[in-house]
Amino acid sequence: MLKPQENERITRVGPGTPMGELQRRYWIPAALSSELPERDGEPLRVRLLGEDLIAFRDSEGKIGLVDAFCPHRRAPMFFARNEECGLRCVYHGWKFDRAGNCVDMPSEPPESLFKSKVNITAYPTWEGGGFVWTYMGPPGTMPPPPDYELVRAPETHRYVSKTYEECNWLQALEGGLDTSHSSFAHNLDIQDKTFLRSRDTAPRLEVERTAYGYTYAGIRTLGEEQYVRAYHYVMPAQQMRGRVSGRKGGMEQVPTINGHIWVPIDDTTTWVYNWMYSYTPDIPITHDYAVEFETKYGRGPDDLIPGTFQLKRNRRNDYLIDRAVQRTLTFTGIEGINTQDMALQEGMGPIVDRSREHLGTSDRAIIVMRQLLMEAMHAVENGEAPRATDPSTYSTIRAVDLTIPRLAEWREALKDELVAKF
């Protein structure tokens, strides 16, 4: 458990907070590239780490990310004209480029030098892997852009999406790192005795710290075999996992690496960025496969409120739980794997009180993750670089979800599978 003051420290993300300052030392997703499809197109509202911002793709195709309000009279920049490599506030015509420089101030005399003294807050951006990434920390500590295998995978082999979650980012991340809950919450057929995670519901958990966070394995005994889910936690808030390939039934034939990045909107809401890529060169991810995959997880096109990234099944309608289905077919009675996660994570409340927890051996990954975050906050406060800011620490990792002989040591047996190939 955490003390109340520790819980405050690790959950709050606004400017000047310990966790907020830590989050700002990393490149984090600000939007999907698909949300800004056109040069000089419509600006996009972005709220990130408690800050209201506006993203836009300028005439050169580059992404700007600036304060949501004009520095003149604080008029909303969402209504600005996106034109000729800049956003022009429609209140008085002041125009700013993607670096935040004021490049035109038509409401002032032509000879005025005032525009050279005014800037709008702007954050650097970088596009890769279908995401628009941003760095919101001190310029002097900005690390190189992300170098995950995801961003190197061909566009034809990659798919990304996002969903809106109404709770603190940490309890969402903790749900993703918790491997034992999948034996229960994600049991989609309680009569199916072939479901690997239902055959051993108390996995042995091994966690090994690394320069980027940790690698961890949930190990389940299955007769003469062991089922190993070897994941990675990449700081501050990414989980990477593999998918078993070769099962019967269409979509299961595509071998993928997938995961999530949990990005705080503010203290009580979160963007969940979902990603996957096929690691087999001759097997791309088709549109139909992506829709089928997303629908299974409860976030397909028909699962979202139109025009939003919010699920139709949400806390306001109890996620449309079907108690009859829960009694006879699935463990939860809720459709969609990620919908099941959200029901449990959002149901804890906006920020869960961790001082009332009782953690067990299956919570080892969560315990170590909290320790790493606490250590990282101390590092930033002491002027040191936190883990995972150097891309070389995580650029070669890959996750695995496979069965191996019972007596095999998983690190040795899976060492080739755990290395990125793109």
KAUR-V233455 format. One record per pair of residues at least 24 apart in sequence whose ideal C-beta (glycine too) atoms are under 7 Angstrom apart, sorted by sequence separation. I is the first residue (numbers start at 1). GAP is how many residues later the second one is. If there is no record, write none. Layout:
i:I gap:GAP
i:I gap:GAP
//
This chain:
i:31 gap:24
i:54 gap:24
i:70 gap:24
i:96 gap:24
i:98 gap:24
i:179 gap:24
i:196 gap:24
i:237 gap:24
i:254 gap:24
i:255 gap:24
i:319 gap:24
i:396 gap:24
i:24 gap:25
i:30 gap:25
i:59 gap:25
i:60 gap:25
i:237 gap:25
i:255 gap:25
i:274 gap:25
i:395 gap:25
i:23 gap:26
i:56 gap:26
i:59 gap:26
i:179 gap:26
i:196 gap:26
i:237 gap:26
i:313 gap:26
i:36 gap:27
i:58 gap:27
i:58 gap:28
i:130 gap:28
i:311 gap:28
i:20 gap:29
i:129 gap:29
i:131 gap:29
i:254 gap:29
i:20 gap:30
i:66 gap:30
i:130 gap:30
i:56 gap:31
i:129 gap:31
i:196 gap:31
i:254 gap:31
i:311 gap:31
i:315 gap:31
i:315 gap:32
i:45 gap:33
i:303 gap:33
i:43 gap:34
i:64 gap:34
i:66 gap:34
i:14 gap:35
i:15 gap:35
i:30 gap:35
i:43 gap:35
i:254 gap:35
i:13 gap:36
i:14 gap:36
i:15 gap:36
i:62 gap:36
i:13 gap:37
i:43 gap:37
i:298 gap:37
i:299 gap:37
i:180 gap:38
i:251 gap:38
i:298 gap:38
i:43 gap:39
i:179 gap:39
i:297 gap:39
i:298 gap:39
i:299 gap:39
i:58 gap:40
i:297 gap:40
i:298 gap:40
i:41 gap:41
i:251 gap:41
i:296 gap:41
i:297 gap:41
i:298 gap:41
i:40 gap:42
i:251 gap:42
i:40 gap:43
i:43 gap:44
i:71 gap:47
i:71 gap:49
i:70 gap:50
i:179 gap:50
i:67 gap:53
i:66 gap:54
i:67 gap:54
i:66 gap:55
i:66 gap:56
i:177 gap:56
i:65 gap:57
i:64 gap:58
i:65 gap:58
i:65 gap:60
i:63 gap:62
i:177 gap:62
i:176 gap:63
i:63 gap:64
i:173 gap:64
i:169 gap:68
i:63 gap:69
i:65 gap:69
i:55 gap:77
i:268 gap:82
i:268 gap:83
i:176 gap:84
i:267 gap:84
i:49 gap:87
i:173 gap:89
i:172 gap:90
i:169 gap:93
i:33 gap:94
i:30 gap:95
i:169 gap:95
i:36 gap:96
i:33 gap:97
i:32 gap:98
i:33 gap:98
i:172 gap:98
i:27 gap:99
i:32 gap:99
i:33 gap:99
i:168 gap:99
i:168 gap:100
i:172 gap:100
i:31 gap:101
i:167 gap:101
i:169 gap:101
i:29 gap:102
i:30 gap:102
i:29 gap:103
i:30 gap:103
i:166 gap:103
i:167 gap:103
i:29 gap:104
i:30 gap:104
i:165 gap:104
i:28 gap:105
i:165 gap:105
i:27 gap:106
i:28 gap:106
i:27 gap:107
i:164 gap:107
i:165 gap:107
i:27 gap:108
i:162 gap:109
i:163 gap:109
i:162 gap:110
i:162 gap:111
i:163 gap:111
i:24 gap:112
i:25 gap:112
i:162 gap:112
i:24 gap:113
i:160 gap:113
i:161 gap:113
i:160 gap:114
i:160 gap:115
i:25 gap:116
i:27 gap:116
i:159 gap:117
i:27 gap:118
i:27 gap:119
i:158 gap:119
i:157 gap:120
i:157 gap:121
i:153 gap:124
i:150 gap:125
i:159 gap:126
i:150 gap:127
i:157 gap:127
i:158 gap:127
i:32 gap:128
i:156 gap:128
i:157 gap:128
i:32 gap:130
i:159 gap:131
i:161 gap:133
i:163 gap:136
i:233 gap:136
i:235 gap:137
i:236 gap:137
i:161 gap:138
i:190 gap:139
i:189 gap:140
i:190 gap:140
i:189 gap:141
i:190 gap:141
i:235 gap:141
i:257 gap:141
i:131 gap:142
i:188 gap:142
i:257 gap:142
i:279 gap:142
i:187 gap:143
i:187 gap:144
i:164 gap:145
i:129 gap:146
i:163 gap:146
i:164 gap:146
i:185 gap:146
i:162 gap:147
i:184 gap:147
i:185 gap:147
i:163 gap:148
i:166 gap:149
i:216 gap:149
i:186 gap:151
i:235 gap:151
i:235 gap:152
i:235 gap:153
i:186 gap:154
i:214 gap:154
i:234 gap:154
i:185 gap:155
i:13 gap:156
i:205 gap:156
i:11 gap:157
i:205 gap:157
i:207 gap:157
i:240 gap:157
i:242 gap:157
i:244 gap:157
i:207 gap:158
i:241 gap:158
i:242 gap:158
i:243 gap:158
i:244 gap:158
i:11 gap:159
i:185 gap:159
i:203 gap:159
i:205 gap:159
i:213 gap:159
i:240 gap:159
i:242 gap:159
i:10 gap:160
i:202 gap:160
i:205 gap:160
i:234 gap:160
i:241 gap:160
i:207 gap:161
i:232 gap:165
i:175 gap:166
i:232 gap:167
i:231 gap:168
i:175 gap:169
i:230 gap:169
i:175 gap:170
i:230 gap:170
i:228 gap:172
i:229 gap:172
i:172 gap:173
i:171 gap:174
i:213 gap:174
i:228 gap:174
i:163 gap:175
i:212 gap:175
i:213 gap:175
i:211 gap:176
i:212 gap:176
i:227 gap:176
i:228 gap:176
i:165 gap:177
i:171 gap:177
i:226 gap:177
i:167 gap:178
i:225 gap:178
i:226 gap:178
i:167 gap:179
i:225 gap:179
i:165 gap:180
i:166 gap:180
i:225 gap:180
i:226 gap:180
i:230 gap:180
i:165 gap:181
i:167 gap:181
i:171 gap:181
i:212 gap:181
i:222 gap:181
i:225 gap:181
i:168 gap:182
i:180 gap:182
i:211 gap:182
i:212 gap:182
i:224 gap:182
i:228 gap:182
i:167 gap:183
i:168 gap:183
i:230 gap:184
i:221 gap:185
i:179 gap:186
i:228 gap:186
i:178 gap:187
i:177 gap:188
i:178 gap:188
i:230 gap:188
i:177 gap:189
i:219 gap:191
i:174 gap:192
i:177 gap:192
i:217 gap:193
i:26 gap:210
i:23 gap:213
i:22 gap:214
i:48 gap:215
i:49 gap:215
i:50 gap:216
i:48 gap:217
i:50 gap:217
i:47 gap:218
i:47 gap:219
i:29 gap:232
i:29 gap:234
i:28 gap:235
i:23 gap:241
i:29 gap:244
i:141 gap:244
i:147 gap:244
i:146 gap:245
i:143 gap:246
i:148 gap:246
i:143 gap:247
i:144 gap:247
i:147 gap:248
i:149 gap:249
i:13 gap:251
i:13 gap:253
i:14 gap:253
i:13 gap:254
i:12 gap:255
i:11 gap:256
i:153 gap:269
i:152 gap:270
i:149 gap:271
i:149 gap:273
i:11 gap:340
i:7 gap:346
i:7 gap:347
i:7 gap:348
i:4 gap:351
i:2 gap:352
i:3 gap:352
i:1 gap:353
i:2 gap:353
i:1 gap:354
i:22 gap:354
i:22 gap:355
i:25 gap:355
i:1 gap:356
i:1 gap:358
i:19 gap:358
i:22 gap:358
i:18 gap:359
i:21 gap:359
i:10 gap:360
i:25 gap:361
i:10 gap:363
i:18 gap:363
i:26 gap:363
i:10 gap:364
i:22 gap:364
i:25 gap:364
i:2 gap:368
i:9 gap:368
//
